[in-house]
Amino acid sequence: MRTFDKSAKLDNVLYDVRGPVVDEAAKMEEEGKEILKLNIGNPYPFGFSAPQEVILDMLSNIRTSQGYSDSKGIFSARKAIMQYAQLRGIPNVTMNDIYTGNGVSELISLCMQALLDNGDEILIPAPDYPLWTATATLAGGKVVHYICDEQSDWYPDIEDIRSKITDRTKAIVIINPNNPTGAVYPKEILEQIAQIAREKELIIFSDEIYDRLVMDGYQHTSIASLAPDVFCVTFSGLSKSHMIAGFRIGWMILSGAKERAKGYIEGIKMLSSMRLCSNVPAQAIVQTALGGYQSVAEYVKPGGRVYEQRECIYNALKDIPGISVVKPHAAFYIFPKLDVEKFNITDDEQFALDFLHEKQVLLVPGKGFNWGAPDHFRVVYLPNTRQLETASQKLKEFLSTYRQGR
């Protein structure tokens, strides 16, 4: 009897943010168990809501948003994004250099498909947001992971980047502010990466979806503002800053040496046109969202929910024997390290499953972020402080007796 398997193109594709541990959690929920989900950066289920004016704007535009738009997006959205790029110091951006997408995720996939031939290499950080590695692999590219150094606040290791560039390397990806570590890269690091891209003639892809969720007086810099002579693609959107992940509205901005990427830009245009357009009701709120009061600023200052939840989880985790952790300064994530010798851990996915089964708390193991050692996991700190304290206490209790494989 004929059977149908998944495409061989998916054999090396990984997306464990919604992977095996999450599948197991879903089964447990079907059995009636209540699971505390610390696995995905989805603000709304944890009581975060969009600014009221953004909701009202979408409602008032629904009737006129029934048709397709230009494949790049509606005028008002792209105009607002262009002005946003100017404020970020990104040079020489016109309306034609801006593409809206159904979230940044769609645009990342589109960019990888348009660029990579089989065997082309692309530098992606480890740990990474796994969609980058998955979409580059699916497009036929060979992903080469460069290390972000936990001992240096999770900043990219510049020498490691240099050592991994070959004649096949086409581009370098940076995720800043970073998911899963919460790092914000200083200008000096960005300038060094821009210099490497300049010397080696690479494209820079910069994922900046968390650029408005920065704490502790840190300043976010768009790398494109430091590299007017390098072809850069900068990604951002409203899913996180305006707590509307389900609306699916993101964008990318092409800047720098566009004349050197004419063929590639043709490919981007073609794929953008093939999906017709991104969803129009969400495009209709971009101007209001970017131009109005940025309520996200309240969340990330002392007393704000994101700030206080970050403080809560950081302080709780660093006090658990066998865990060390670097304090995140942006986004919703923290990426603690386990003492693998103390706990005899050889498989971080098994650790996450064991913790899930015993304490009904869902984490993502470090392997889900293409981290090579079984010694990390990611916590999403969107739940309120009471829930985070509960989760931390459960982890402390669990680890007090845990020895893997026993």
Secondary structure as GFF3:
##gff-version 3
##sequence-region A 1 406
A	DSSP	three_ten_helix	8	10	.	.	.	ID=ss1
A	DSSP	three_ten_helix	16	18	.	.	.	ID=ss2
A	DSSP	alpha_helix	20	30	.	.	.	ID=ss3
A	DSSP	beta_strand	36	37	.	.	.	ID=ss4
A	DSSP	three_ten_helix	44	46	.	.	.	ID=ss5
A	DSSP	alpha_helix	52	61	.	.	.	ID=ss6
A	DSSP	three_ten_helix	63	65	.	.	.	ID=ss7
A	DSSP	alpha_helix	75	87	.	.	.	ID=ss8
A	DSSP	three_ten_helix	95	97	.	.	.	ID=ss9
A	DSSP	beta_strand	98	101	.	.	.	ID=ss10
A	DSSP	alpha_helix	103	115	.	.	.	ID=ss11
A	DSSP	beta_strand	121	126	.	.	.	ID=ss12
A	DSSP	alpha_helix	130	138	.	.	.	ID=ss13
A	DSSP	beta_strand	142	149	.	.	.	ID=ss14
A	DSSP	three_ten_helix	150	152	.	.	.	ID=ss15
A	DSSP	beta_strand	155	156	.	.	.	ID=ss16
A	DSSP	alpha_helix	158	163	.	.	.	ID=ss17
A	DSSP	beta_strand	169	175	.	.	.	ID=ss18
A	DSSP	alpha_helix	187	200	.	.	.	ID=ss19
A	DSSP	beta_strand	203	207	.	.	.	ID=ss20
A	DSSP	three_ten_helix	223	226	.	.	.	ID=ss21
A	DSSP	beta_strand	232	237	.	.	.	ID=ss22
A	DSSP	three_ten_helix	245	247	.	.	.	ID=ss23
A	DSSP	beta_strand	250	255	.	.	.	ID=ss24
A	DSSP	three_ten_helix	258	261	.	.	.	ID=ss25
A	DSSP	alpha_helix	262	274	.	.	.	ID=ss26
A	DSSP	alpha_helix	280	283	.	.	.	ID=ss27
A	DSSP	alpha_helix	286	291	.	.	.	ID=ss28
A	DSSP	alpha_helix	296	299	.	.	.	ID=ss29
A	DSSP	alpha_helix	305	318	.	.	.	ID=ss30
A	DSSP	beta_strand	323	324	.	.	.	ID=ss31
A	DSSP	beta_strand	333	334	.	.	.	ID=ss32
A	DSSP	beta_strand	337	338	.	.	.	ID=ss33
A	DSSP	alpha_helix	340	343	.	.	.	ID=ss34
A	DSSP	alpha_helix	348	359	.	.	.	ID=ss35
A	DSSP	beta_strand	361	362	.	.	.	ID=ss36
A	DSSP	beta_strand	364	365	.	.	.	ID=ss37
A	DSSP	three_ten_helix	366	369	.	.	.	ID=ss38
A	DSSP	beta_strand	377	380	.	.	.	ID=ss39
A	DSSP	alpha_helix	385	401	.	.	.	ID=ss40
###
